Amino acid sequence: MSVILWDKPVNAHGLLFFGPLEALAFLETTLSGRADLHYRLACSMMNDAVNGRVSPDEAREFFEAVVAETSDEHKSELLLAS
């Protein structure tokens, strides 16, 4: 299996992700508690990119969207706690 990389890495929660396989592992471990449509679509797109069914950069957009959502949720939780 060849390694598929994005044109530029994604910074998610202080970590850099260079391709869909790393992103999928992050989604399935760190964000596994999510079950919403955006999360499921992002996982599906990462799988499709790894298997050559969609471009890696198209999948990257879905990963970035889920990361942005989780960042916004984390900020909201911090505001509520203070």
MARTI-632556 format. One line per field, with one value per residue: residue number from 1; chain; x, y, z of N, C-alpha, C in turn. Coordinates in steps of 0.001 Angstrom, whole numbers, plus 500000, padded with zeros to 6 digits. Each point is the difference from the previous one (the first is absolute). Last residue first. Layout:
nr = NUM / ...
kette = A / ...
neast = X / ...
nnorth = Y / ...
nup = Z / ...
caeast = X / ...
canorth = Y / ...
caup = Z / ...
ceast = X / ...
cnorth = Y / ...
cup = Z / ...
This chain:
nr = 82 / 81 / 80 / 79 / 78 / 77 / 76 / 75 / 74 / 73 / 72 / 71 / 70 / 69 / 68 / 67 / 66 / 65 / 64 / 63 / 62 / 61 / 60 / 59 / 58 / 57 / 56 / 55 / 54 / 53 / 52 / 51 / 50 / 49 / 48 / 47 / 46 / 45 / 44 / 43 / 42 / 41 / 40 / 39 / 38 / 37 / 36 / 35 / 34 / 33 / 32 / 31 / 30 / 29 / 28 / 27 / 26 / 25 / 24 / 23 / 22 / 21 / 20 / 19 / 18 / 17 / 16 / 15 / 14 / 13 / 12 / 11 / 10 / 9 / 8 / 7 / 6 / 5 / 4 / 3 / 2 / 1
kette = A / A / A / A / A / A / A / A / A / A / A / A / A / A / A / A / A / A / A / A / A / A / A / A / A / A / A / A / A / A / A / A / A / A / A / A / A / A / A / A / A / A / A / A / A / A / A / A / A / A / A / A / A / A / A / A / A / A / A / A / A / A / A / A / A / A / A / A / A / A / A / A / A / A / A / A / A / A / A / A / A / A
neast = 484356 / 498973 / 497935 / 502812 / 502368 / 497736 / 499673 / 503627 / 500242 / 497465 / 501789 / 503113 / 498401 / 498614 / 503308 / 501671 / 497586 / 500658 / 503920 / 499989 / 498156 / 502657 / 503214 / 499046 / 500897 / 504416 / 501709 / 497155 / 496918 / 499615 / 503874 / 501200 / 500692 / 496742 / 495723 / 499441 / 499290 / 495651 / 496769 / 500002 / 497915 / 495302 / 498028 / 499867 / 496656 / 495553 / 499630 / 501684 / 504494 / 503553 / 504672 / 504362 / 504648 / 501046 / 499025 / 501459 / 504599 / 501682 / 499469 / 503093 / 504050 / 499870 / 499782 / 503994 / 503186 / 499539 / 501272 / 498635 / 497691 / 495244 / 499640 / 501934 / 501917 / 503197 / 501162 / 499485 / 498574 / 500528 / 500593 / 502664 / 499774 / 499988
nnorth = 528184 / 496055 / 500513 / 501020 / 496480 / 497300 / 501569 / 499262 / 495847 / 499319 / 501491 / 497232 / 496398 / 500839 / 500247 / 495985 / 497906 / 501569 / 498681 / 495888 / 499839 / 501448 / 496997 / 496975 / 501232 / 499613 / 495753 / 497600 / 495857 / 495362 / 497168 / 498251 / 502850 / 503361 / 498923 / 499848 / 504041 / 501766 / 498487 / 501947 / 504179 / 500127 / 499300 / 503687 / 503221 / 499019 / 498479 / 498079 / 499913 / 498730 / 499122 / 502719 / 498886 / 496057 / 499590 / 503769 / 500177 / 497235 / 501473 / 503043 / 498395 / 498512 / 503243 / 503724 / 502797 / 502538 / 502103 / 502400 / 502650 / 500348 / 499919 / 501835 / 498404 / 500061 / 500077 / 498030 / 494929 / 494454 / 494213 / 495025 / 494696 / 494416
nup = 533020 / 497330 / 495713 / 496353 / 497987 / 496879 / 495588 / 497098 / 497877 / 496113 / 495922 / 497898 / 497515 / 495554 / 496687 / 498258 / 496613 / 495634 / 497656 / 497735 / 495731 / 496407 / 498185 / 496466 / 495631 / 498586 / 498470 / 496151 / 498655 / 499702 / 501881 / 504602 / 503765 / 500180 / 501685 / 504677 / 502164 / 499822 / 503110 / 504272 / 500415 / 500327 / 504208 / 502961 / 499346 / 501523 / 505131 / 504315 / 503969 / 502990 / 498713 / 499391 / 500805 / 497405 / 495304 / 497370 / 499074 / 496629 / 495597 / 498228 / 498227 / 495617 / 496401 / 499906 / 502416 / 505186 / 505289 / 505025 / 503386 / 499336 / 495176 / 494914 / 494968 / 495197 / 494660 / 495805 / 500882 / 499780 / 500058 / 499089 / 498395 / 499897
caeast = 500596 / 500680 / 499001 / 499271 / 500882 / 500104 / 498735 / 500010 / 500949 / 499342 / 498955 / 500695 / 500430 / 498843 / 499512 / 500959 / 499752 / 498690 / 500127 / 500728 / 499065 / 499001 / 500596 / 499783 / 498554 / 499691 / 500364 / 501318 / 499898 / 498699 / 500097 / 499742 / 501006 / 501284 / 499969 / 500076 / 501376 / 500887 / 499767 / 500575 / 501452 / 500454 / 499891 / 501007 / 501302 / 500173 / 499232 / 499203 / 499076 / 498727 / 499096 / 498651 / 499779 / 500448 / 499506 / 498543 / 499626 / 500369 / 499011 / 498761 / 500208 / 500123 / 498720 / 499243 / 500543 / 499597 / 500004 / 500721 / 501433 / 500226 / 498796 / 500263 / 498893 / 499439 / 500503 / 500906 / 499350 / 500225 / 499320 / 499642 / 500791 / 499151
canorth = 501148 / 499591 / 499597 / 501193 / 500767 / 499311 / 500199 / 501380 / 500044 / 499380 / 500916 / 501131 / 499553 / 499818 / 501338 / 500569 / 499337 / 500435 / 501354 / 499892 / 499433 / 501023 / 500930 / 499411 / 500084 / 501372 / 500254 / 500610 / 501463 / 500316 / 500585 / 498982 / 498943 / 500546 / 500103 / 498650 / 499558 / 500640 / 499387 / 498648 / 500152 / 500352 / 498790 / 499031 / 500506 / 499814 / 500870 / 499153 / 500731 / 500213 / 498870 / 500544 / 501207 / 499868 / 498765 / 500022 / 501023 / 499452 / 498969 / 500685 / 500561 / 498844 / 499455 / 499260 / 500146 / 498816 / 500137 / 498930 / 500098 / 499865 / 499643 / 500119 / 500584 / 499296 / 500632 / 501058 / 501220 / 501214 / 501124 / 501031 / 501226 / 501168
caup = 500699 / 501225 / 500977 / 500414 / 500849 / 501279 / 500710 / 500470 / 501115 / 501145 / 500461 / 500623 / 501326 / 500877 / 500342 / 500953 / 501283 / 500496 / 500539 / 501267 / 500966 / 500307 / 500963 / 501322 / 500198 / 500414 / 501391 / 500134 / 499946 / 499409 / 498670 / 498980 / 500172 / 499542 / 498544 / 499439 / 500263 / 499021 / 498696 / 500048 / 500030 / 498654 / 499166 / 500438 / 499551 / 498560 / 499120 / 499112 / 499125 / 500685 / 499790 / 499809 / 500797 / 501391 / 500601 / 500087 / 500971 / 501315 / 500326 / 500388 / 501342 / 500884 / 500429 / 499012 / 498658 / 499243 / 498538 / 499294 / 500255 / 501438 / 500746 / 501422 / 500759 / 501152 / 501218 / 499558 / 499577 / 500773 / 499362 / 500967 / 499937 / 500000
ceast = 498978 / 500542 / 500634 / 498959 / 499312 / 500880 / 500036 / 498741 / 500058 / 500893 / 499294 / 498994 / 500755 / 500432 / 498804 / 499533 / 500931 / 499691 / 498672 / 500132 / 500660 / 498994 / 498992 / 500497 / 499654 / 498497 / 499605 / 500302 / 501404 / 499721 / 498686 / 499937 / 499854 / 501095 / 501319 / 500042 / 500203 / 501462 / 500943 / 499875 / 500684 / 501517 / 500456 / 499972 / 501127 / 501372 / 500369 / 499204 / 499228 / 498971 / 498645 / 498938 / 498575 / 499589 / 500440 / 499476 / 498490 / 499605 / 500298 / 498935 / 498720 / 500218 / 500105 / 498762 / 499229 / 500371 / 499662 / 499931 / 500838 / 501484 / 500366 / 498690 / 500407 / 498854 / 499337 / 500579 / 501037 / 499199 / 500143 / 499410 / 499482 / 500898
cnorth = 500896 / 501197 / 499653 / 499660 / 501257 / 500782 / 499351 / 500304 / 501407 / 500076 / 499445 / 500997 / 501100 / 499619 / 499915 / 501389 / 500556 / 499380 / 500495 / 501370 / 499861 / 499500 / 501069 / 500936 / 499447 / 500242 / 501400 / 500250 / 500568 / 501499 / 500362 / 500549 / 498943 / 498944 / 500535 / 500038 / 498598 / 499596 / 500579 / 499306 / 498631 / 500126 / 500266 / 498765 / 499045 / 500469 / 499774 / 500831 / 499012 / 500738 / 500152 / 498912 / 500520 / 501217 / 499822 / 498790 / 500027 / 500975 / 499400 / 498991 / 500655 / 500443 / 498798 / 499357 / 499242 / 500221 / 498662 / 500255 / 498919 / 499964 / 499764 / 499740 / 500009 / 500773 / 499321 / 500764 / 501010 / 501161 / 501204 / 501180 / 501012 / 501237
cup = 500640 / 500778 / 501342 / 501076 / 500524 / 500965 / 501377 / 500807 / 500583 / 501235 / 501234 / 500552 / 500723 / 501408 / 500940 / 500441 / 501066 / 501360 / 500591 / 500657 / 501369 / 501047 / 500429 / 501097 / 501386 / 500132 / 500464 / 501481 / 500160 / 499937 / 499343 / 498579 / 498909 / 500096 / 499449 / 498481 / 499426 / 500208 / 498940 / 498647 / 500032 / 499936 / 498568 / 499101 / 500375 / 499520 / 498530 / 499007 / 499133 / 499165 / 500693 / 499865 / 499900 / 500818 / 501446 / 500772 / 500194 / 501106 / 501374 / 500412 / 500516 / 501447 / 500937 / 500583 / 498931 / 498542 / 499361 / 498499 / 499346 / 500333 / 501453 / 500732 / 501469 / 500650 / 501188 / 501181 / 499550 / 499439 / 500915 / 499240 / 501024 / 500000
